[in-house]
Each structure stands twice: as structure tokens, then as C-alpha cells.
Amino acid sequence: MKYALVLFTLLLSFSTYADDSAYEAVREGVYWDQLYADDYGTLYCGAAFAAGDDPPTIEHVYPASWIAEANGCPGRDDCPMDSYRSASSDLHNLWPAVGRYNMSRGNQAFGEIPGNTPRFSGDTCDYERTSGRGAIVEPRDSVKGDIARSILYMIHWYDLPDHDMLPMLIRWHIQDAPDDNERWRNNRIEELQGNRNPFVT
């Protein structure tokens, strides 16, 4: 409960800003210090990081730009709405990611790509992305369910659009059931933020 109070205080102190200050407060005061304070792996490739390492980036699995757009804002840096601040800083949607995969994904939708061609030459990570307008990203099979449940949570909790991914997300949710790490993460986020992702439980 004390962690929920700390999180609420951080969010409240940034409530007058029209940018990503709520997300930045969670990133600096909660995410690395309390959620990922111990050893962990990144979302897209499972790259191992130890406690005390310089952290990688944070991926909004449901892109912050989509959240801003759904709230009628021109972009994430100009969205002075509590609904945006709350959704963009929600821990259930935030995952550690190596920078180049986070940048490569951007705000592209997830999808299924025929064949198996890594995005980066010589890469052993099962991360694929098509090129051009309407590009899609396909993550490794072992995190498709994690990604699906994060997005399903965001769609449900914040009444956000599914960007034509709903049937695939439901399939990924069924095919890749929650593992011990995802259940641990859900429990820990409940301690910090005060709510669970019902799609995990």
C-alpha cells in the first residue's frame, strides 16, 4: 500500500504538465528502483541485465502516441489530460527493451510475418519487422502472450482502440499462457500500482 501512495504522490506532483512527466516520474521513481531492482531480461530478446547495470530503455507495448491520439491529442508531448497521463505511465504497459528494438518497433502494430528473417543482420534474436508504410513487428513466440495481455489490458482498462489486432491478440493470449515471471510481475505491479492485469490472472 505504501508503494501505491508513493506512486500516487509522484503522479500528483506532475499533474499540471502537458507532456510525459507522469511517465517520467514513474520511470525515475518506481520502474527501475522498485519493479526491476533485481536481475531481469528484456522483452523482445530476453537480454540479461543484472541489478545495478545501466538500464536499457522502456517500451510502451501499447504505444504512447496511440494513447495520445485516442485522447484527441496531436502527440504525446502535447496531451494535458489525466487519462493520457494515467495510461502512459501504467506499469502493466511498460517493459524493458534494448534500445535498437524499441526504436525499430516505434509505434508499429504487431502482426505475423511469413518466414523467419531477423530485422537486424546477423542477429540471433527472433525479432522481425517489415519495411515501409504500414510496417508490422513480430516478436519471439515466447513473449507474444505477454504482449497480448498488456495490450488487451490497455484496451479494456482505458477503452483504447485495438488497431485491428484483437483476433490475433486473443490467439496469442491463448497460445502463450502466463509463465512464472509474468505472474510475478503482475503481483509486483499490484503492490506498486494497486491493480492487477486480469488477463494474466
C-alpha positions as CSV (number, residue, x, y, z in Angstrom):
1,M,0.0,0.0,0.0
2,K,2.9,2.4,0.8
3,Y,4.2,1.9,-2.8
4,A,0.8,2.9,-4.2
5,L,0.9,6.0,-2.1
6,V,4.4,6.9,-3.4
7,L,3.2,6.3,-7.0
8,F,0.1,8.5,-6.5
9,T,2.2,11.3,-4.9
10,L,4.7,11.2,-7.9
11,L,1.8,11.3,-10.4
12,L,0.1,14.1,-8.5
13,S,3.2,16.2,-8.4
14,F,3.4,16.2,-12.1
15,S,-0.3,16.6,-12.8
16,T,0.0,20.1,-14.2
17,Y,2.3,19.2,-17.1
18,A,1.1,18.7,-20.6
19,D,3.8,16.2,-21.6
20,D,5.2,12.8,-20.4
21,S,6.1,14.0,-16.9
22,A,3.9,11.4,-15.3
23,Y,5.6,8.6,-17.2
24,E,9.0,10.2,-16.4
25,A,8.1,10.2,-12.7
26,V,7.2,6.5,-12.8
27,R,10.3,5.7,-14.8
28,E,12.6,7.6,-12.4
29,G,10.9,6.8,-9.1
30,V,9.3,3.4,-9.4
31,Y,10.2,1.4,-12.5
32,W,13.9,0.7,-12.2
33,D,14.1,1.2,-8.4
34,Q,11.2,-0.9,-7.4
35,L,9.8,-3.0,-10.2
36,Y,13.1,-4.0,-11.9
37,A,15.5,-3.6,-9.0
38,D,16.8,-7.2,-9.4
39,D,18.1,-9.2,-12.3
40,Y,15.7,-9.3,-15.3
41,G,15.5,-10.0,-19.0
42,T,14.3,-7.6,-21.8
43,L,11.1,-8.1,-23.6
44,Y,12.0,-8.7,-27.2
45,C,15.2,-10.7,-26.9
46,G,15.5,-11.7,-23.3
47,A,18.8,-9.9,-22.9
48,A,20.0,-10.4,-19.4
49,F,20.6,-7.4,-17.1
50,A,21.8,-7.6,-13.5
51,A,20.8,-5.3,-10.7
52,G,22.9,-2.2,-10.8
53,D,23.6,-2.4,-14.6
54,D,22.8,0.7,-16.6
55,P,19.2,0.0,-17.6
56,P,18.0,-0.3,-21.2
57,T,15.0,1.6,-22.5
58,I,11.4,1.2,-21.6
59,E,8.9,0.0,-24.2
60,H,5.3,1.2,-24.2
61,V,3.8,-2.0,-25.6
62,Y,0.6,-0.1,-26.4
63,P,2.4,3.0,-27.9
64,A,2.2,6.3,-26.1
65,S,1.4,8.0,-29.4
66,W,-1.7,5.8,-29.8
67,I,-2.8,6.7,-26.3
68,A,-2.4,10.4,-27.1
69,E,-4.3,10.0,-30.4
70,A,-7.1,8.2,-28.7
71,N,-7.4,11.1,-26.3
72,G,-7.7,13.6,-29.1
73,C,-4.2,15.0,-28.7
74,P,-1.7,15.9,-31.5
75,G,1.1,13.9,-29.8
76,R,2.5,12.6,-26.6
77,D,4.3,15.9,-25.8
78,D,1.0,17.9,-26.1
79,C,-1.6,15.9,-24.2
80,P,-2.6,17.7,-21.0
81,M,-5.2,15.1,-19.9
82,D,-5.3,12.9,-16.8
83,S,-6.5,10.0,-18.9
84,Y,-3.3,10.2,-21.0
85,R,-1.0,10.7,-18.0
86,S,-2.5,7.6,-16.3
87,A,-2.4,5.4,-19.3
88,S,1.1,6.4,-20.5
89,S,2.6,5.7,-17.0
90,D,0.7,2.4,-16.3
91,L,3.3,-0.2,-15.3
92,H,1.3,-3.0,-16.9
93,N,2.1,-1.5,-20.3
94,L,5.8,-0.8,-19.7
95,W,8.5,-3.4,-20.4
96,P,12.4,-3.2,-20.5
97,A,13.7,-3.3,-24.1
98,V,17.1,-2.9,-25.7
99,G,17.2,0.4,-27.5
100,R,17.5,-0.7,-31.1
101,Y,14.5,-2.9,-30.8
102,N,12.4,-0.2,-29.1
103,M,13.4,2.3,-31.8
104,S,12.8,-0.2,-34.6
105,R,9.3,-1.0,-33.3
106,G,8.4,2.6,-32.8
107,N,4.6,2.7,-32.9
108,Q,4.1,0.0,-35.5
109,A,1.4,-2.6,-34.9
110,F,2.2,-6.1,-34.0
111,G,1.5,-8.8,-36.6
112,E,2.6,-12.1,-38.1
113,I,5.2,-12.1,-40.8
114,P,5.7,-15.2,-43.1
115,G,9.1,-16.9,-42.8
116,N,11.7,-16.1,-40.3
117,T,14.0,-13.2,-41.2
118,P,15.6,-11.2,-38.3
119,R,15.3,-7.5,-38.6
120,F,19.0,-6.9,-38.0
121,S,21.6,-8.8,-40.0
122,G,23.4,-11.4,-38.0
123,D,21.0,-11.1,-35.1
124,T,20.2,-14.2,-33.1
125,C,17.1,-12.5,-31.6
126,D,13.8,-13.7,-33.1
127,Y,12.5,-10.1,-33.8
128,E,11.1,-9.4,-37.2
129,R,9.8,-6.2,-38.8
130,T,8.6,-5.4,-42.3
131,S,9.5,-2.1,-44.0
132,G,7.6,0.8,-45.5
133,R,4.2,2.2,-44.8
134,G,2.1,0.0,-42.6
135,A,5.1,-1.9,-41.3
136,I,4.4,-4.5,-38.6
137,V,6.5,-6.2,-36.0
138,E,6.5,-9.8,-35.0
139,P,8.1,-10.6,-31.6
140,R,9.5,-14.0,-30.5
141,D,6.8,-16.6,-29.7
142,S,7.7,-16.8,-26.0
143,V,6.5,-13.2,-25.3
144,K,3.6,-13.0,-27.7
145,G,1.2,-13.8,-24.9
146,D,2.9,-11.2,-22.6
147,I,2.5,-8.6,-25.2
148,A,-1.1,-9.6,-26.0
149,R,-2.1,-9.4,-22.3
150,S,-0.5,-6.0,-21.9
151,I,-2.4,-4.6,-24.9
152,L,-5.7,-6.3,-24.0
153,Y,-5.4,-4.8,-20.6
154,M,-4.8,-1.3,-22.1
155,I,-7.8,-1.7,-24.5
156,H,-10.0,-2.9,-21.6
157,W,-8.8,-0.6,-18.8
158,Y,-8.6,2.6,-20.8
159,D,-11.1,1.9,-23.5
160,L,-8.5,2.3,-26.2
161,P,-8.8,1.1,-29.9
162,D,-7.3,-2.3,-30.8
163,H,-5.8,-1.1,-34.1
164,D,-7.2,-4.2,-35.9
165,M,-5.1,-6.6,-33.7
166,L,-7.8,-8.0,-31.5
167,P,-8.3,-11.5,-33.1
168,M,-4.5,-12.0,-33.2
169,L,-4.1,-10.8,-29.6
170,I,-6.7,-13.2,-28.3
171,R,-4.9,-16.0,-30.2
172,W,-1.5,-15.1,-28.8
173,H,-3.0,-14.9,-25.3
174,I,-4.3,-18.4,-25.7
175,Q,-1.2,-19.9,-27.3
176,D,1.3,-18.4,-24.9
177,A,0.0,-18.7,-21.4
178,P,1.4,-16.7,-18.5
179,D,4.6,-18.0,-17.0
180,D,6.0,-17.6,-13.5
181,N,7.8,-14.4,-14.5
182,E,4.7,-12.8,-15.8
183,R,2.7,-13.8,-12.7
184,W,5.5,-12.4,-10.5
185,R,5.4,-9.1,-12.5
186,N,1.6,-8.9,-12.2
187,N,1.8,-9.4,-8.4
188,R,4.6,-6.8,-8.0
189,I,2.7,-4.2,-10.1
190,E,-0.3,-4.7,-7.9
191,E,1.9,-3.9,-4.9
192,L,3.3,-0.8,-6.6
193,Q,0.3,0.5,-8.5
194,G,-2.7,-1.0,-6.7
195,N,-4.3,-3.1,-9.6
196,R,-3.7,-6.3,-11.4
197,N,-3.9,-7.2,-15.1
198,P,-6.9,-9.5,-15.2
199,F,-5.8,-11.2,-18.4
200,V,-2.8,-12.6,-16.5
201,T,-4.8,-14.0,-13.7
